[in-house]
C-alpha cells in the first residue's frame, strides 16, 4: 500500500512548502492552464471528465480508479475523443505527490469522499467532491476544517446551487413574497428495485484493488451480486437514497428555509420494505427535522405506486403536490414547487400559478472560476453547505439505525401530536399498503427522537447516537481530526 497516512501528510506538507504552492500561483491567472485529475470514473465521474475538459484553459491530465478495467477503458475513450494523452493512476495518493496537478475532482463512493478530499487539501490541491461530501457527520466537519486550515477551494457537487432560477426563487421566498415560511417537504420518489442476495460471498474481479476500494470502510465479504453502484444500499459504504439522490433535494429544502446549521430535533420512520435483499438502508423513509422557524420533512420512496406497478417496470412513482424528486415549500400565502435542478413555480393557496423561474448553470465552470479567483465566496456550493446538507441525511439515518420495529397504529399514536409529521407518515403507510406491505404488524422501524446541539453537532439526549456520528476507521485510511 506504500506510505501510511501520517507519512503521506508529512511528506506532502514538506513538498508543498518546498515548492512554494505552485498550483496556487498557476491557478491565480485566467491565462494559465488549470490541470485536473478525475478520480472515480465509472459512473458520475464521466460527467466530471467532460465537465472539466470542455472548459477553456482547463485540462484533465490524469484519470484515477481502483478498477483497472474501468481506468483503461475511460482512458482510451478520453484519448480518442480529445486526441490527448492522459495519465492512468490507480492510487489517489500517488497523484497527490505531484506538483503539476492543481485540483482533483472526486466521484468515488461516499465512504471515500471526506478522506480523499482532506488528503487533497493537505497536499495543496483544490477539490470538487460529489455529494454527499461525507459518510458521517464528524468527518464532514473535519473536511470543512481542512478547507479552512489549508485555504482550499472545495466545491460540493450539488449542481442545483449553480441554477440562477433556484437562486432567484429562494430569494423570492426568503423575502416574504409568499408570507412566512411554514414548512418544507423534500421528496425522493425514485424506483429502487431489489439488488438481490447471494448465498456465498461475491467474487471480486481481479481488476479491482478491493483493499483500496474499501479504504476507511470495513473490509468485509459482500453478499450482493454487484460491487459497483449497489454500495449505496449498504451503510458500510453508502447512505441510502436519502444520501444518494435525496441529498440534492435536502440541500434545496435547507437552502429555501435559510437554515445554516443542523436541525435541533430529528426523528425517522421507515425501513427496507417490500422485498428482502442484501441491502440494509431504507428504501422507504420519512425524516422529521425540527427546525425552530419551520420544519423540514424528507420522504424517500423506492417502491412504485402499487404492487401492480411493480409488475410493469416500477412505474409510475408517487407524486406529492407536483413533486416526485423535488421540494415543496409551503408559506402562509402560497407555496413553491421545485421539481428539478433548473425550474421553480410559485402558486397561491388556491393553486393558481403566480410566478415561475427556469434555467440552469454550469457547476464545474463555477468551481474553476473560484479556483482562479481564490475566493471561497465565489463558490455556489462551498464545502460548508455540502457538509450541512449531507449531515442532515446522516442524522436521519442515525435515528433509523437506532430504531425498533412497530406497527403503523403504534407509530401513529406516538406522533399524533405532530400533525405535519403524522400526515407524512399516513401517506407513507398507505403507500406501503398499496405495495403489499403489512403495516398492521411490527414492520416499520421507528427511530428515537434525537436532540442535537447545532453548535457542537452532537446529540444532547443520547450517548449511543453520538457514537454513530463517526465510525471506526480502517488503518491506514483514518480520517484525521483537523483543528482549523
ABEGO torsion letter per residue (X at the ends): XEBBAAAAAAAAAAAAAAAGGAAAAAAABAABBBBBBBBGAABAAAAAAAAAAABBGBBBABBBBABAAAAAAAAAAAAAAAGBBBBBBABAAAAAABAABABBBBABBAAAAAAAAAAAAAAGBBBBBBOBABABAAAAAAAAAAAAAAGBBBBBABAAAABAAAAAAAAAAAAGAAEBBABBBBBBBBBBBBAEBBABBBBBBAABBAAAAAEABBBBBBABABABGAAAABAAABAEAAABAAAAAAAAAAAAAGBABBBABBBBBEEBBGBBBABABBABBBBBBBBAABBBBBBBBABBABAAAAABGGOBBBBBGGBABBBBBBBAAEBBBBABAABBBBBBAAGBBABBBBEBBBAAAAAAAAAAAGBAAABABBAAAAAAAAAAAAAAAAAAAABBBBBAAAAAAAAAABAAAAAAAAAAAAAAAAAGBBAABBABBBBBBBBBBAAAGBBAABAAAAAAABBBBBOABBBBBBBX
